[in-house]
Amino acid sequence: MKKYVLSILIIILLASCSKIQSVTNVRKDDMFTLSIGNMDEELDFFSRDGIAFSLKSDIFMKDGFFYIANGNGKKIMKFNSFGNLLKKISPARQSETAPKDDSSWSFNEPGNIAVSKDFTFIEDTVEYNLSFRDEYIDTTKDTTKDATDYESHILNNKIVSIFNENGDYINYIGQEGLGGKPFPFINNIFTDIKDRLIVITQTTFFWTVYRYTQTGEFIDSFEINLENNLPSLENSENTITQIDSIIPDRVNDRILVELTFYRKVLNENTGDIVSINQIKSRVYYYDLKTRSYISWMEIPKKNDYNGQNVLLDIVNGKYLYFISLGKDGLSQFLTITNENGYPIGEYNLNTDSANIIYSSFYVTPIDGIVTALLCTKYAGGISMWRTDKILEEDSK
């Protein structure tokens, strides 16, 4: 009888760990607002006829300063907490070291941004007419011999440009380091507690993690092949595994691989696929020293409906932040767990999502402060949530 009661208690405990039981409001601090336009301190987000551009804008926060990479405006802006513009990086011409032709240019398509102690890193794209050079196209995994079928090739046309504290262009980083061959599609870039630059790239066939010193010297790289380098479920028959994201732990030498598993439902007579159903999502921890998966955690499910928590970041090597939409499809929520998946809480970010047409979130990797660039048709707002206070309470 005691054994039976103990089993029931274990089941209840496991169930409580997989779902958040209640939602708490967390205060949203609106720091400052950027007008829409093409002046130095404005956010260039629309064309003159009011149509939104497709280029990315990204936010980064370090030591109380906010960095905005504005793709449409082809610039980087640094603000203090009052919204005063302290620095703008918008080069009229790139250095002679970067891939280019003879024409003058600024940024092409600035995207993800990361900042170290001494340098600012910005993802960019080589000039369009250079993207299709033979040396930038990887055909080793092609399924076609058609040289013009670019969708079947891996196009290496991304670089990471380095700027010093004064905003001066230093060099660019490619796969091998300074001046290297451009990257394929860059999913994101990061800096860790040692000020190393981490570049995550993504192709149809594999994801790759690159690490560099803050001055651009190559350290190492690791490839995660989609065919033979992914963990599988306990019952993996007729399953499909998808990588949703890869995020580096900035404290420990490991990466977090966010996976979603699907099961194919087959017609009993023909064997054809009738449907593909999502089973579950997990975060796997991959040790970069041993080059092996060391553990995993179940991504917590939403309590009120079958929503999806998406991994946002890992904080101080032990707290995971997930973001999701609410039942109305507009509200945004933050879920915090420890590294084993035990829930700390779910928090309503109180964003006016009905009017937001573009958002970019960032989490400070040591403190756990959430910041966001939230854009409406009329302005870009910089907001902050002091979720670090939640972690301080949890650690007591």
N, C-alpha and C positions, 0 to 999 in steps of 0.2 A: 504493500500500500504506500509506504513512504517513497519507494522508487517511482511509483506511478505519479504521485504528487510532484516529485522533483522533475519528472519529464515534462509535466504540464507547465511548470514554472519556467523551465528552459525555453519551451516553445513560445510562451508569452513574452519573455525577455527578447528573444530573437525577433519576434514580430514588432516589438516596440522599437527595435534598432533600425528597422527597415523603413519606417514611416515617421514623419514629424507629427507630433500630437497637437500642436497649437502654433499660431502665428503671432508674432510680436511686431509692433511698429517700431521702426528705428528712425531717428530724426534725420531729415535730409537738410543739409546746409547748402543753400544756393550761394556760391562764392561770388561769381560775377557773370556778366552776360556780354557776348560778342555780337555786334551788329553784323548783318549780312552785307557783304560788299567786297570791294577789292582794295580798300585802303590798308595801310600797314597793320593796324590793330583789328581789322575786320576779318570775318570768316567768309571766304569765297565759296559759296555752296550752291549757287544757282546761276544759270545763264540769264541773259537779259530778258528773255521771254518767259522766265519763271519756271523753266524746266530744270529739275534737279540733275546735277552731274553724277556720273557713276564713280568717279575717283574717290579713293578712301581718305578719310580724315581720322587721325589717331591721337590718343591722349596718353601722357606719361606724367607722373608726379614724383618728385624727388626733393627732399629737404625743404618742403613747403613751397616749391616752385612748380608751376604747371607748364608743360611743354605740349604744344599742339602742332601736329604735322597736318598741313592742309593741302590735300592732293590737288584740288581744283585751283587753289591760289599758288601752287608750286612754291611753298614756303614753310618754314618752321618758325613758330613764335614761342617765346618764353615770357611768362607772366608771373608776377608775385600774387599773393592771395587776395589783393585788392583789385586785381585786374589791370594793373599797370604793365604796359608792354616794356620789357627790359631788353629784349634782343629779338631781332628777326634775321633768319638765315634764308636768303633767296639769291643764290649766286647768279651773276649775269653770264658766267661761263665756267664750265667745269675745268679742272686741272688737265694738263696735257697727259696725265697718266691714265685717265679714264677712257673707255671705248667710245669713240665719237668719229664724226666726219669733220670737215673743215668749217662747218657753219657754227655760229655762236648759239649758245643755248642756256637755259636755266635748268632747274629740275625737269625731268620728263614726267614721271608719275610717282612722286614721293608717296610712301605708304606708311608702313609700320615704323615706329620710333622707339629707341632705347637710349638711356643716358647712363654713363659711368661717372667716376669721380672727375675725370679730365676731358672726356670726349662725348659728343653726341653722334649717334649712329642713326642713319635713315635709309630705309629701303628705297631703291629707285629702279627704273627700267632703262636699259640701254636704248639708244635711239632706234626708232622703228625700222629704218632702212638698214640698220646693222644687225637686227635680230635674226635675220635669215641667212647669215653667213654660215658656210659649211662647218666652221669650227665651233659654232654656237649650237648646232643641232646634233642631238644624240640619237642615232638610229639603231643602237645595239639591241633594243627591245622591240623593234618594229614588227608589226604583223603584215606590213605591206612593203612593196618595193617602189611604190610611187613616191618619188622625191618631192612632189608638190602636195602630198597628203600630210599636211603639218599636224593634223589632229592625232595622227598615229606616231608622231615623233615627240621626243622630249626637247622642248625649246628652252635653252639656257640663255635667258636674257635679263636676269635680275642681278643687281649688285647692292652692296651696302656701303654708302659713302660715310666718311669720317670727317667731323668738324671739331676744332678745338674750342676752348671756352670763349674765345673771341669771335667765333663764328667763321673762322678761316677754314677753307677746304684743305684737308691733309692728303687724303688718298682714298681709294676705294678697295673694298675687300671682295674677293671672289672665292671660289671653292678652295683653292690652295693657299689663300691668304691674301696679302697685299698684291694687287695687280693680277689676281688669278682669273681663271675662266669664270664667266658669270654663272650664277645659280639658276636652277629651274624655279618654278613658282615658289615664292617664299610665303609660308603660312604665317610665320611670326618671327620676331627677334626679341631677345632678352639680354639683360645683364645680371650677373650673380653677385654674391657677396665678395668675391675676389676680383670684381670688375671685369670678368671675362665676358666676351660677347658670345651669345649662343644663337645660332641661326637654325630654324626648323624649315625644311623644304618639303614639298609634297608633289608627287607625280601620280600618274595612273598606276604605276607599277610598284613604287616604294616611297617611303618617307625617309629623310636623312636628317640627323642631328650633327651640326658642325659646332666646334668650339674654337675660339681664338682668344689671344690676349687682347687687352684693350687697345693696344697699338697695332693689332691686325695680324700678328704672327699665328700661323696655324698650330693648333694643339692636337686635335684628333677629330674623327668623325665616325658615325655609326649609322648603318642603313638598316631599316626595318622593312623587309620584303613582304609584300602583301600575300604572297603565295605560301611561304614556308617559315615565316618568322613571327607568327601570331599565335597566342594561346587559344585553346579551344574549350568549349564547354564540356562538362562531364559526359553528357549525352549529345554528341556533336553530329549525329546523323541528319543529313539534309539541312545543315545550318550554313548560314552566311555570316561572316564576321566583317564588320566595318570599323575603320579607325575614324573616330570623330575629332580627336585632337591629340596632340602631344605637347606636354608642358614640362619644362625642366624644373626640378627642385633646386632653388638657388642657394640652398644651404648644404645639401648632401649631393654626392655624385650619383644622381639617379634621375630618371625621367618618369613622368606619369603618362601612361598610354590609355586614353579613354576609348573603350570599345563598346559597340552595340551589336548584339547577336540577334539574328533573324532565323526563322525556320521556314523552309519551303514546304507548302502543302501540295501534295502531288495527287493527280487523278489516278485512282486505283487501276483503271483499265489501260490508259494510254501512257501514264508516267509523266504527262505534261504538268507544268507548274500551274496550279490553280490560283494560289495566292502566296504572299510572303508576309509572315506575321512577326512582329517584334517580340522577342522573348524577354530580354533583360539587358541592362547596361552595367558595365563594371569599369573600375579604374585599376590598371595593373601597374605595379612598381617594377621598373627595370633598372638594375644596377649597372652603371657604366663601367665599373671596375671589373666585375666578374662576367659582364656581358650576358646576363641571364635575368629572367623574371623571378622576383623573390617573394612576392605576395600580391594579393588583390583585395579589393573591397567592393561591395555592392553599392551602386549609386542609389541613394534614398529615393523612394517614390513619393509623389505628391499625395497629400492626405485627402484633399477635397475632390480631386478628379484625376484622370489618367494623364497628367501632364508630364513633361520631360525636364528633368534637371540637367543642365549642361555645365560641365566643368569650366570654371572661370580661372582659378589659379590655386596654388598651394602657398600657404603662409608659414614662414619660419620653420619649414620642414615638417610640420605636424598638423596643420589645420587646412582642410579643403573647403573652398568656396564654390558653390554651384549657383547658377542663375536660371530663372524660369519665368514663364508667363503665367498669369493667374487664369482662373476659370473663364473670365470675360475676354481673355486674349489680349488684354491691354495692360493690366497691372503687372509689375515686375517684382519678383521675390528673390531673396538671397537665402540659401541654405548653407549652414556651416556644420561640418562634421570633423571629428578627429581623423587621423590617418588610417584608422581601422574601420571607419564608417559609422562610428557611434555619433548620433546627432547631438549637436550643441543647441541648435534652434533654427527656426525658419523666420525670416524677417521681411516685412513689407517695406519696400524701398520708397513707396509713396511718390512714384513718378507719374507725371501727367501723360501717360502713354498714348492717350487718344490723339494728342496733338504732336507727338514726337514722330518725325519721319526718318530720323537717323540717330543712332546712339553708338558710343564707343566707351567701354568700361575698362578701368585699370585698377589693380589691387597692388598696394605697396607690399613687396614680398617678405618683408621682415615684420612690419608693424601690423599689416592687415587692414589698412584704411582703404575704403572703396572710393574712387573718383569716377566721374563720367562726363563725357561731352554729349549733351542732349540737344538735338537740333529740331526746331520747328520751322515753319515756312518763313518766320520773321526774325529769328535770332538763334544763336548757339549758346546754351547755358552750361556753365561749369558747376557741377554739384559734387558734394562730398558727404560721405557717411562715416562717422567715427566708430566703425565696427571693431576697431582695435580695443575699445573699452570692453566689448563682449569677451574678447580673448583674455584680457587682463582679469576679468571676473572669473572666467573658467579656470584659470591657472592658480587661483588662490586655494 
